[in-house]
């Protein structure tokens, strides 16, 4: 009986895969390690988890649970069974008006903060990956971050937990849990934990070491501080689960105490002659109330000096200079003013180099934070092709931080890591450093091995710091746990692991590993594949935004599979594995890619995997397809008429459930005394709005007239297109022809650029704004003089202040489509809708709807998968109106969610009346 068949007794067969394609797609996390699982499963409830644990024990197959896979130390990969949680486990519940929150392991940290924001709260941990990582990983790694320090990490904000032990026992320490703490632990386990507790407490040297080490950030080994902080075995156990990296059990849910989300900030960038000067100010700035103190060394500053928004002074600093990004976070303006005054009094006594740059302006604050957050993208973009991107984090006692940085830089020089940079959370003594290197040559592996041994001696032995502050021990630091902790502590850890997981099957090799070379075993190489994606560091930040993430592949996985195909092309070009990958690739990677580009907005190195998909589609286009597409461009008006006719017939014959009505045809309008031109998109000219019959553009013209502006919709727009339907299919010649025809017409309609051209569909607006590379030389000159406005821009900037609005007694669920996000128009769309309705809610699960023009009609499983989380959220939201800014997306949203999504212009039309300005 196959492994897949045996696993299907624990998890339904459709959520079990031993296909090589899927195993490769899930073989990598954000670390430098790669293990190909024997099977991938997607459990969705506790019963399935317990059955998986039972199968693992019976068959002695290792089992690893994985959430977002953004782990940097190799704790989310395995050659056993990989249980993926990211396609489910997304429930949450706000408790006590936001003072606590109940979370399942598949909830993204940033989404938890979004739902807490109306309550003025957030979760304590604030890792840089918070918009990608999930609660499961945050708990498993005891994540912290820039501001939370030790006191607000996952360990110290844990309120209660529901967990499943390796033998299937369920423990729930919530007051109303199904199995309260008093009776949740098996007697033998409770006694074993109590004995460990007593043994730790009776060893004064060990207890002293634990107290000292946990005054610093520390995620090296198990959370031994639990034995000192808690008496009850169940409380000890749940706190041991924090930072255990999936080696002791499965966390089904946790309740976390939240912390204030301070809305008022005072942010500054200070420069110093060197790192010691910067470090000498840390204590004073911390005592003055600074919540964030981010250190950047000279190489870090050089890495970002050319980035937009970076102060010009950075380019003039000497090589040894350093900087501190300082931020005070305050509850109100009075609090901010008090901190500002305290800071101003302090600064003259600090050894700063020239004047610092301070601001309360949110845009400028964001620009200053980009200096710090731009470090990883800058180094990642500059690294040599084929090299791995290594991010480490260590902790020095704060009073030894300057010395530690200088000695760390000495290690870089010794081991020839010439491009290494150092930065980090200075107030906690927590440093990150970035290295790039290849693992393709044994000498490279030896170099990394030598560096890691020297690093362990420097940090853990010489300075008494921690080799892992917030990234988890993983495989990366497992060989050095004894170096840092000593024999007595490691003996306790091993007894703990044996007590809870006697078979050693839960995530073996992580935290405790008998292989002294584990850190240089199973290293992954990054072969070059395509220029569009070779810079990928496999961090997984892109995955949250991908509409196919719960259906086929994510952007990271597309690249991972592509790299495996390249490996096999070199080693076994005719083998079954490569044949199988190539056979599955078209549907899994290309046909279900929406090419929406949102992955680039989240990617640290701005990779748009959709660009690779488009190029591959272009390469597959044959001459006949290209000729036909050009024929279609020339006859696009006829195609529109046929499409409207087909919709009319299909609806009459009831051939399709939920089909939208056809639009009315274009009608001539007067072009005299106009203020703007409206380009009605091809979708608006084909697809109508249920219950609304009038020509395309009529509603926008009517609303504009109420504001005293005349908008003209040329009926000659029929047959013209932005080109997106062709570009998304890789039909370059048709795309070029379509967009050139449209730009030339816009030039004439706008009186050679005199009047702005408003575009009624956001995807078309985005596509046309990016059209320059596809234009002829003559049209490019015209394009530069055109003013193209998305309908949102026009409504917000030109109409809103001119209109008298009667606020509708409606609660609106607002969906910002991908192009709105890429154009940065979310806040303006929200402002327009908020002006019209009593309440506006932007669902936290809103993302790409998966329609991708007509792709959602051809592959309806794509929008169904993309919108499943939104359907779940809308079911509990009390909304009666649903709005967006793209007819095609509204059609897909309506069909899949069952909610009547309409254009935001419908709200503006119904809410407006008397003109108050002209």
Secondary structure, DSSP 8 states (H G I E B T S, - for coil): --HHHHHTTTS-GGGEE--HHHHHHTSB-SSSBB---SEEE---SHHHHHHHHHHHHHHT--EEEESS---SSSTT--SSEEEE-TTS---EEEEGGGTEEEEETTSBHHHHHHHHHTTTEE-S-B-TTTTT-BHHHHHHTT--BSS-TTTTSHHHHEEEEEEEETTS-EEE-STT-SS-HHHHS-HHHHHHHHHHHHHHHH-HHHHHHHHHHTTS---SSS-TTHHHH--SHHHHHHHHHTT-TTSSEEEEEEEEE-EE---EEEEEEEEESSHHHHHTTHHHHHHTT-SEEEEE-HHHHHHHTTSTT--GGGGGS-TT-EEEEEEEEESSHHHHHHHHHHHHHHHTTS--SS--EEE--HHHHHHHHHHHHHHHHHHHHHS-TT-EEEEEEEE--GGGHHHHHHHHHHHHHHTT-TT-EEEEEGGGTEEEEEEEE--SSHHHHHHHHHHHHHHHIIIIIIS--BS-SSS--TTTTGGGHHHHH-HHHHHHHHHHHHHH-TT--BSTTSSS-S-TTGGGSSB-------TTTTT-----TTGGG-TTTTTS--HHHHHHHHHHHHHHHHH-TTSHHHHHHHHHHIIIIIIT-----HHHHH-TT---HHHHHHHHHHHH--HHHHHHHHHHHHTHHHHHHHHHHHHHHHHHTT-STT---B---------TT-SEEEE--HHHHHB-BTTB-S-TTHHHHHHHHHTT--EEE-GGGTT---SHHHHTTT-HHHHHHHHHHHHHHHHHHTTTTTSEEEESSHHHHHHHHTGGGGS-HHHHHHHHH--EEEHHHHIIIIIGGGEEE--EEEEEEE---HHHHHHT-HHHHHHHHHHHEEEEE--TT----S-TTTHHHHSHHHHHHHHHHHHHHHTTS--SEEEES-HHHHHHHHHHH-S-EEEHHHHHHHHEEEE---
